[in-house]
Amino acid sequence: MSSEYAAAKGSKLKLKGEKIKVHKKKKSKVSIDVASSKKVERQEDEEDIAKHGGWWEASKIEEMTGPIAIEYGNQTYVKALDDGLITLGSHHEDEDSPSPEEIFTGIPVGENKIAMKSGYGKYLRIEKKDELVGRSDAIGPPEQFELVFQDGKVAILGFNGCFLSVDPETDSIIAVKKKATESEYVKIRCQVERNLKKDSRPTEERSEDIRQVEINYVKKFQKFQDKRMRVAEENGEEVKKARLDGSLHETLLDRRSKMKADRYCK
């Protein structure tokens, strides 16, 4: 039997005018469920943003730059007073934005750490009585707060090793608990556009290679009198540590001061 005959015999007889059925591939139930779930999440997210007057919930340290509001419970925000005290503000109705006194400026200062400045131009810190106040003029270790992320929730860890929460008697913000529970969890809300998440670090700091970061600083500041670039040869571990704890600038300055031909560190 010839191959041509076998091919003809095995094919189905097609009548003139007969429509050919095209079998469409069915979408799997898993892909449909995922798409439906994402749609529901987007809708809930949009409703939440509208409810809070256009302020959306941040979930990454990179998003907490610029104007932020700290929400405890439902639509109640941390508030700064003109005497430096920090307390919990009044409850807001739907579609209300945080009040000006409830808006702080978030400043990333290290891995999962931020400093917060009130509308009165003062940085927040924990005082000896474990109370949160806004009375500092500069950022130091007491003005740095660590954001602890767990199971989609956020808690703010103070310099004293305790988490921020609301005093149920006075409504002041305190830091007295070593372990985060529901009363310590917050929502940090932002207003800037989500798609404008630019790297706020100076250009010379953006490399993931810590050695390259130091070289970038040398190129920026060092005066090359003999056409040679000089970089500190000491162990770079101190630079890595400085980058994490927010003291990178001071450490690089100290290392540059040991080198010759540096017009800023002679």
Residue, then its C-alpha position, 0 to 999 in steps of 0.5 A: m500500500s503506497s504512503e499516498y493511499a494510506a494517508a488518503k484512507g486514514s483521513k476523514l471524508k469532508l463534505k462540501g459546505e460542512k463546517i470544520k469544528v475548531h476545538k478551543k483549549k479550555k482555561s484551567k480552573v487554577s488560572i481562572d481562580v488566580a485571575s479572579s483572586k487578583k481582581v478581587e484584591r485590586q478592588e479591595d485595595e482601591e476601596d481601602i485607598a478611597k476609604h482613607g482619602g487616597w492614602w494607601e498601605a505601604s508594605k516595603i521600606e522603600e515605599m515609606t519615603g516622604p509623607i507617611a501616616i501611622e494608623y492604629g486600629n481603623q482610621t485613627y492616626v498618630k498625631a504630633l502636638d506643638d509641645g513635642l508630645i506624640t498621641l493618637g488622633s481622633h477617629h476619621e470618617d470614610e474618605d477623610s485624609p490624615s490631618p496635617e498634624e498626623i502626617f510625618t516625613g519618613i526618611p530611610v536610614g538603613e536596612n529596615k530602619i527609618a527616621m520620622k520627622s513631624g510637621y513641626g520640623k522635629y525628629l521622633r525619639i523614645e524618651k527615658k519614660d518610654e514615651l515617643v516624642g518629637r523634639s530632636d533636631a538631628i538623626g542619631p541612634p535614638e531617632q532610628f526606628e526598625l520596621v519589623f515585618q511578619d505575616g503581612k503585618v508591621a510593627i515599629l521597634g524603638f531604640n530601647g528595644c520595645f515596640l510602639s503602641v498606644d497607652p490605653e489610659t492616656d492615648s500617648i504613644i509608648a514603647v514598653k513591650k519586647k514582643a509585638t502583639e495585635s496592639e503593636y501592629v500598625k499600618i503605615r500609609c503613603q500618598v505618593e504615586r506607587n509607580l514612582k518608587k525611585d531609589s532615593r539614595p545618592t547615585e554613588e551609593r546605589s551599587e550593591d558592591i560595597r567596594q564599588v560604593e567606596i570607589n565612587y566616593v573617592k572619584k567624587f571627592q579625591k583630588f588626583q594630583d599624581k593621576r592615581m586613585r587612592v582607596a583605603e585598603e582596610n577590611g571593608e566589613e566596617v563599610k558593610k556594617a555602616r551601610l546597614d546601621g545608617s552611618l555610611h557617610e561618617t565611615l567613608l569620611d573617616r576612611r578617606s581622611k586617612m588617605k593623602a590628596d583628598r581635598y576635603c579630608k586633609 
